[in-house]
Amino acid sequence: MLRIKGRVGDWPVDLTVEMDAEDWAQLVARLPLEAAPPAVAKAAPVAGPSNDLWPQALQLLQTAGSMEGPQLLGELAALAGGEAAGKRLLVRLRHCPQVQIESGAEAPLYRWIS
């Protein structure tokens, strides 16, 4: 038996799939022949526009001290030359140890803490 739980949009999903020995054998037959998954080496950061602009994105928030999410996204998009690249920088800031995110009345507030 295989159980799948999660959400599809707003709808909760709880699905149980019953599989007999023959079903499992067919599934196993389609898997790669490797005995164990290969060890994942820590990848070096890929050079690219996002990485080239990272120090400037940090400096932007550090200089401001704090900034609401939409304003910060606008600044990052202008810095990176597009909204998609600006969003990538914003996601990196979310996970940066020097950045604290607080719930604001209208939008999240990004604050430089280090």
C-alpha positions, 0 to 999 in steps of 0.5 A: 500500500502506498499513501500520498498526502498533501494539497492541490491548491486549497483541496486536501489530498489523502490518496491510498494506492493498493499494490500487490506483489506483481505491481511492486515487481513492475515498479521495481523493474522500471527503476534504474539498476543502481544499487544506491543513489550516488553521493551528492557532491556539494556543488560550487555556486554557478556563476551568473547574473544573480551571483554577480549581483549578490553583493550589491543586493546585500548592500542595498538592504544593509544601506536601507536597514529595512524595506518592505517586500514589494519595494525591495523586489522593485529595487532588486528587479531594477538592479538585476534588469528584470523581475525574474532575476529580482525574485531570485535575489529576493529568495536568496535574501530570505535565506540569508543569515543577516536578514530577518523577515517580520510580518508587516501590516501590508507586506513582509518587512526585510530587516538587516540584522548583522 
